[in-house]
């Protein structure tokens, strides 16, 4: 098996996992996705804020 075949296999398995988890427990899947997106959004917001403060202090 080469790297491309393994990559395709893992992609298909990931898609199948998401579809099955949504099919069996839609409300739980939405809750997990919401928590994940909130965490990513919070991280990006914090990173932008700290980057902005850093650049402001760098300029002075």
Biopython code that builds the backbone (N, CA, C, O; Angstrom):
import numpy as np
from Bio.PDB.StructureBuilder import StructureBuilder

atoms = [
    (1, "UNK", "N", (0.848, -1.188, 0.000)),
    (1, "UNK", "CA", (0.000, 0.000, 0.000)),
    (1, "UNK", "C", (0.888, 1.244, 0.000)),
    (1, "UNK", "O", (1.823, 1.368, 0.790)),
    (2, "UNK", "N", (0.568, 2.140, -0.895)),
    (2, "UNK", "CA", (1.323, 3.382, -0.896)),
    (2, "UNK", "C", (0.594, 4.448, -0.078)),
    (2, "UNK", "O", (-0.511, 4.223, 0.416)),
    (3, "UNK", "N", (1.224, 5.592, 0.052)),
    (3, "UNK", "CA", (0.702, 6.653, 0.907)),
    (3, "UNK", "C", (-0.647, 7.168, 0.408)),
    (3, "UNK", "O", (-1.527, 7.452, 1.219)),
    (4, "UNK", "N", (-0.827, 7.292, -0.890)),
    (4, "UNK", "CA", (-2.093, 7.795, -1.450)),
    (4, "UNK", "C", (-3.252, 6.855, -1.137)),
    (4, "UNK", "O", (-4.354, 7.315, -0.839)),
    (5, "UNK", "N", (-3.024, 5.563, -1.198)),
    (5, "UNK", "CA", (-4.069, 4.596, -0.886)),
    (5, "UNK", "C", (-4.464, 4.672, 0.589)),
    (5, "UNK", "O", (-5.646, 4.619, 0.928)),
    (6, "UNK", "N", (-3.474, 4.794, 1.450)),
    (6, "UNK", "CA", (-3.753, 4.914, 2.886)),
    (6, "UNK", "C", (-4.511, 6.201, 3.167)),
    (6, "UNK", "O", (-5.437, 6.212, 3.978)),
    (7, "UNK", "N", (-4.127, 7.284, 2.503)),
    (7, "UNK", "CA", (-4.812, 8.563, 2.688)),
    (7, "UNK", "C", (-6.274, 8.474, 2.259)),
    (7, "UNK", "O", (-7.152, 8.979, 2.959)),
    (8, "UNK", "N", (-6.544, 7.845, 1.128)),
    (8, "UNK", "CA", (-7.925, 7.670, 0.663)),
    (8, "UNK", "C", (-8.720, 6.802, 1.625)),
    (8, "UNK", "O", (-9.874, 7.103, 1.928)),
    (9, "UNK", "N", (-8.107, 5.730, 2.105)),
    (9, "UNK", "CA", (-8.779, 4.829, 3.034)),
    (9, "UNK", "C", (-9.148, 5.548, 4.329)),
    (9, "UNK", "O", (-10.266, 5.399, 4.823)),
    (10, "UNK", "N", (-8.227, 6.319, 4.874)),
    (10, "UNK", "CA", (-8.508, 7.068, 6.101)),
    (10, "UNK", "C", (-9.574, 8.136, 5.878)),
    (10, "UNK", "O", (-10.382, 8.397, 6.769)),
    (11, "UNK", "N", (-9.583, 8.752, 4.708)),
    (11, "UNK", "CA", (-10.611, 9.745, 4.388)),
    (11, "UNK", "C", (-11.988, 9.091, 4.348)),
    (11, "UNK", "O", (-12.944, 9.613, 4.922)),
    (12, "UNK", "N", (-12.089, 7.952, 3.673)),
    (12, "UNK", "CA", (-13.369, 7.248, 3.583)),
    (12, "UNK", "C", (-13.838, 6.753, 4.952)),
    (12, "UNK", "O", (-15.029, 6.806, 5.257)),
    (13, "UNK", "N", (-12.910, 6.276, 5.767)),
    (13, "UNK", "CA", (-13.273, 5.831, 7.111)),
    (13, "UNK", "C", (-13.751, 7.000, 7.971)),
    (13, "UNK", "O", (-14.687, 6.851, 8.755)),
    (14, "UNK", "N", (-13.115, 8.156, 7.827)),
    (14, "UNK", "CA", (-13.534, 9.340, 8.583)),
    (14, "UNK", "C", (-14.927, 9.781, 8.177)),
    (14, "UNK", "O", (-15.751, 10.111, 9.031)),
    (15, "UNK", "N", (-15.195, 9.789, 6.884)),
    (15, "UNK", "CA", (-16.517, 10.174, 6.389)),
    (15, "UNK", "C", (-17.570, 9.182, 6.878)),
    (15, "UNK", "O", (-18.656, 9.583, 7.296)),
    (16, "UNK", "N", (-17.253, 7.897, 6.826)),
    (16, "UNK", "CA", (-18.191, 6.881, 7.296)),
    (16, "UNK", "C", (-18.459, 7.039, 8.791)),
    (16, "UNK", "O", (-19.597, 6.889, 9.234)),
    (17, "UNK", "N", (-17.432, 7.338, 9.562)),
    (17, "UNK", "CA", (-17.612, 7.542, 10.996)),
    (17, "UNK", "C", (-18.543, 8.721, 11.278)),
    (17, "UNK", "O", (-19.425, 8.627, 12.132)),
    (18, "UNK", "N", (-18.351, 9.816, 10.571)),
    (18, "UNK", "CA", (-19.203, 10.997, 10.774)),
    (18, "UNK", "C", (-20.643, 10.687, 10.397)),
    (18, "UNK", "O", (-21.567, 11.041, 11.130)),
    (19, "UNK", "N", (-20.839, 10.035, 9.269)),
    (19, "UNK", "CA", (-22.197, 9.719, 8.818)),
    (19, "UNK", "C", (-22.886, 8.781, 9.805)),
    (19, "UNK", "O", (-24.053, 8.984, 10.139)),
    (20, "UNK", "N", (-22.185, 7.770, 10.269)),
    (20, "UNK", "CA", (-22.790, 6.815, 11.210)),
    (20, "UNK", "C", (-23.087, 7.485, 12.547)),
    (20, "UNK", "O", (-24.132, 7.231, 13.145)),
    (21, "UNK", "N", (-22.174, 8.340, 13.023)),
    (21, "UNK", "CA", (-22.423, 8.994, 14.310)),
    (21, "UNK", "C", (-23.585, 9.970, 14.226)),
    (21, "UNK", "O", (-24.360, 10.088, 15.175)),
    (22, "UNK", "N", (-23.718, 10.666, 13.116)),
    (22, "UNK", "CA", (-24.859, 11.572, 12.943)),
    (22, "UNK", "C", (-26.143, 10.764, 12.821)),
    (22, "UNK", "O", (-27.177, 11.164, 13.356)),
    (23, "UNK", "N", (-26.093, 9.642, 12.131)),
    (23, "UNK", "CA", (-27.281, 8.817, 11.938)),
    (23, "UNK", "C", (-27.768, 8.231, 13.258)),
    (23, "UNK", "O", (-28.973, 8.186, 13.504)),
    (24, "UNK", "N", (-26.844, 7.779, 14.115)),
    (24, "UNK", "CA", (-27.251, 7.122, 15.354)),
    (24, "UNK", "C", (-27.612, 8.099, 16.465)),
    (24, "UNK", "O", (-28.501, 7.815, 17.268)),
    (25, "UNK", "N", (-26.932, 9.258, 16.526)),
    (25, "UNK", "CA", (-27.196, 10.227, 17.597)),
    (25, "UNK", "C", (-27.028, 11.649, 17.059)),
    (25, "UNK", "O", (-25.993, 12.277, 17.282)),
    (26, "UNK", "N", (-28.048, 12.163, 16.347)),
    (26, "UNK", "CA", (-27.903, 13.483, 15.736)),
    (26, "UNK", "C", (-27.688, 14.601, 16.756)),
    (26, "UNK", "O", (-26.871, 15.494, 16.534)),
    (27, "UNK", "N", (-28.413, 14.555, 17.868)),
    (27, "UNK", "CA", (-28.293, 15.630, 18.852)),
    (27, "UNK", "C", (-26.910, 15.618, 19.514)),
    (27, "UNK", "O", (-26.316, 16.675, 19.724)),
    (28, "UNK", "N", (-26.406, 14.450, 19.837)),
    (28, "UNK", "CA", (-25.075, 14.345, 20.425)),
    (28, "UNK", "C", (-23.993, 14.785, 19.464)),
    (28, "UNK", "O", (-23.010, 15.404, 19.871)),
    (29, "UNK", "N", (-24.168, 14.464, 18.173)),
    (29, "UNK", "CA", (-23.187, 14.865, 17.166)),
    (29, "UNK", "C", (-23.158, 16.378, 16.998)),
    (29, "UNK", "O", (-22.093, 16.974, 16.834)),
    (30, "UNK", "N", (-24.325, 16.986, 17.040)),
    (30, "UNK", "CA", (-24.391, 18.444, 16.931)),
    (30, "UNK", "C", (-23.729, 19.088, 18.150)),
    (30, "UNK", "O", (-23.014, 20.081, 18.021)),
    (31, "UNK", "N", (-23.969, 18.522, 19.324)),
    (31, "UNK", "CA", (-23.342, 19.048, 20.534)),
    (31, "UNK", "C", (-21.825, 18.958, 20.472)),
    (31, "UNK", "O", (-21.127, 19.896, 20.858)),
    (32, "UNK", "N", (-21.313, 17.833, 19.987)),
    (32, "UNK", "CA", (-19.861, 17.658, 19.874)),
    (32, "UNK", "C", (-19.276, 18.627, 18.850)),
    (32, "UNK", "O", (-18.221, 19.217, 19.080)),
    (33, "UNK", "N", (-19.965, 18.789, 17.719)),
    (33, "UNK", "CA", (-19.490, 19.723, 16.699)),
    (33, "UNK", "C", (-19.524, 21.154, 17.221)),
    (33, "UNK", "O", (-18.621, 21.943, 16.945)),
    (34, "UNK", "N", (-20.562, 21.484, 17.972)),
    (34, "UNK", "CA", (-20.681, 22.830, 18.536)),
    (34, "UNK", "C", (-19.542, 23.101, 19.512)),
    (34, "UNK", "O", (-18.934, 24.171, 19.473)),
    (35, "UNK", "N", (-19.251, 22.150, 20.377)),
    (35, "UNK", "CA", (-18.150, 22.321, 21.321)),
    (35, "UNK", "C", (-16.814, 22.484, 20.602)),
    (35, "UNK", "O", (-15.998, 23.326, 20.977)),
    (36, "UNK", "N", (-16.601, 21.682, 19.577)),
    (36, "UNK", "CA", (-15.357, 21.759, 18.810)),
    (36, "UNK", "C", (-15.217, 23.113, 18.126)),
    (36, "UNK", "O", (-14.159, 23.739, 18.193)),
    (37, "UNK", "N", (-16.281, 23.565, 17.469)),
    (37, "UNK", "CA", (-16.214, 24.848, 16.771)),
    (37, "UNK", "C", (-16.063, 26.011, 17.743)),
    (37, "UNK", "O", (-15.371, 26.981, 17.433)),
    (38, "UNK", "N", (-16.695, 25.935, 18.913)),
    (38, "UNK", "CA", (-16.505, 26.968, 19.928)),
    (38, "UNK", "C", (-15.057, 27.014, 20.403)),
    (38, "UNK", "O", (-14.505, 28.095, 20.609)),
    (39, "UNK", "N", (-14.448, 25.861, 20.574)),
    (39, "UNK", "CA", (-13.049, 25.809, 20.999)),
    (39, "UNK", "C", (-12.122, 26.395, 19.933)),
    (39, "UNK", "O", (-11.211, 27.161, 20.248)),
    (40, "UNK", "N", (-12.355, 26.038, 18.689)),
    (40, "UNK", "CA", (-11.535, 26.572, 17.602)),
    (40, "UNK", "C", (-11.728, 28.083, 17.479)),
    (40, "UNK", "O", (-10.763, 28.827, 17.303)),
    (41, "UNK", "N", (-12.972, 28.527, 17.574)),
    (41, "UNK", "CA", (-13.246, 29.961, 17.501)),
    (41, "UNK", "C", (-12.622, 30.725, 18.653)),
    (41, "UNK", "O", (-12.082, 31.814, 18.456)),
    (42, "UNK", "N", (-12.690, 30.171, 19.845)),
    (42, "UNK", "CA", (-12.070, 30.811, 21.003)),
    (42, "UNK", "C", (-10.568, 30.897, 20.857)),
    (42, "UNK", "O", (-9.965, 31.914, 21.201)),
    (43, "UNK", "N", (-9.953, 29.830, 20.346)),
    (43, "UNK", "CA", (-8.510, 29.846, 20.117)),
    (43, "UNK", "C", (-8.128, 30.908, 19.099)),
    (43, "UNK", "O", (-7.181, 31.664, 19.318)),
    (44, "UNK", "N", (-8.858, 30.975, 17.985)),
    (44, "UNK", "CA", (-8.552, 31.969, 16.943)),
    (44, "UNK", "C", (-8.743, 33.384, 17.479)),
    (44, "UNK", "O", (-7.934, 34.269, 17.200)),
    (45, "UNK", "N", (-9.792, 33.597, 18.233)),
    (45, "UNK", "CA", (-10.047, 34.917, 18.806)),
    (45, "UNK", "C", (-8.921, 35.329, 19.750)),
    (45, "UNK", "O", (-8.447, 36.464, 19.700)),
    (46, "UNK", "N", (-8.501, 34.414, 20.601)),
    (46, "UNK", "CA", (-7.416, 34.701, 21.533)),
    (46, "UNK", "C", (-6.112, 34.951, 20.782)),
    (46, "UNK", "O", (-5.367, 35.868, 21.126)),
    (47, "UNK", "N", (-5.834, 34.153, 19.772)),
    (47, "UNK", "CA", (-4.596, 34.314, 19.004)),
    (47, "UNK", "C", (-4.574, 35.667, 18.294)),
    (47, "UNK", "O", (-3.535, 36.327, 18.262)),
    (48, "UNK", "N", (-5.699, 36.088, 17.727)),
    (48, "UNK", "CA", (-5.759, 37.380, 17.042)),
    (48, "UNK", "C", (-5.580, 38.514, 18.038)),
    (48, "UNK", "O", (-4.854, 39.471, 17.766)),
    (49, "UNK", "N", (-6.235, 38.416, 19.190)),
    (49, "UNK", "CA", (-6.119, 39.460, 20.206)),
    (49, "UNK", "C", (-4.681, 39.573, 20.707)),
    (49, "UNK", "O", (-4.145, 40.678, 20.797)),
    (50, "UNK", "N", (-4.058, 38.458, 21.029)),
    (50, "UNK", "CA", (-2.681, 38.486, 21.527)),
    (50, "UNK", "C", (-1.710, 38.943, 20.440)),
    (50, "UNK", "O", (-0.741, 39.644, 20.733)),
    (51, "UNK", "N", (-1.957, 38.555, 19.202)),
    (51, "UNK", "CA", (-1.110, 39.016, 18.094)),
    (51, "UNK", "C", (-1.220, 40.513, 17.891)),
    (51, "UNK", "O", (-0.224, 41.187, 17.629)),
    (52, "UNK", "N", (-2.429, 41.029, 18.012)),
    (52, "UNK", "CA", (-2.633, 42.468, 17.874)),
    (52, "UNK", "C", (-1.937, 43.231, 18.985)),
    (52, "UNK", "O", (-1.293, 44.247, 18.727)),
    (53, "UNK", "N", (-2.056, 42.758, 20.217)),
    (53, "UNK", "CA", (-1.385, 43.413, 21.353)),
    (53, "UNK", "C", (0.119, 43.343, 21.156)),
    (53, "UNK", "O", (0.812, 44.323, 21.427)),
    (54, "UNK", "N", (0.637, 42.237, 20.704)),
    (54, "UNK", "CA", (2.073, 42.090, 20.464)),
    (54, "UNK", "C", (2.546, 43.100, 19.416)),
    (54, "UNK", "O", (3.557, 43.774, 19.614)),
    (55, "UNK", "N", (1.823, 43.202, 18.314)),
    (55, "UNK", "CA", (2.228, 44.129, 17.259)),
    (55, "UNK", "C", (2.134, 45.580, 17.709)),
    (55, "UNK", "O", (2.977, 46.396, 17.337)),
    (56, "UNK", "N", (1.113, 45.918, 18.511)),
    (56, "UNK", "CA", (1.002, 47.268, 19.034)),
    (56, "UNK", "C", (2.185, 47.594, 19.931)),
    (56, "UNK", "O", (2.766, 48.675, 19.826)),
    (57, "UNK", "N", (2.547, 46.666, 20.815)),
    (57, "UNK", "CA", (3.659, 46.900, 21.720)),
    (57, "UNK", "C", (4.999, 46.883, 20.993)),
    (57, "UNK", "O", (5.953, 47.522, 21.436)),
    (58, "UNK", "N", (5.077, 46.164, 19.895)),
    (58, "UNK", "CA", (6.297, 46.122, 19.102)),
    (58, "UNK", "C", (6.541, 47.448, 18.420)),
    (58, "UNK", "O", (7.689, 47.865, 18.267)),
    (59, "UNK", "N", (5.470, 48.122, 18.003)),
    (59, "UNK", "CA", (5.578, 49.387, 17.279)),
    (59, "UNK", "C", (5.931, 50.552, 18.218)),
    (59, "UNK", "O", (6.456, 51.567, 17.760)),
    (60, "UNK", "N", (5.653, 50.424, 19.510)),
    (60, "UNK", "CA", (5.941, 51.532, 20.422)),
    (60, "UNK", "C", (7.295, 51.420, 21.047)),
    (60, "UNK", "O", (7.683, 52.279, 21.839)),
]
sb = StructureBuilder()
sb.init_structure("model")
sb.init_model(0)
sb.init_chain("A")
sb.init_seg("    ")
for serial, (resi, resn, name, xyz) in enumerate(atoms, 1):
    if name == "N":
        sb.init_residue(resn, " ", resi, " ")
    sb.init_atom(name, np.array(xyz, "f"), 0.0, 1.0, " ", f" {name:<3s}", serial, name[0])
structure = sb.get_structure()
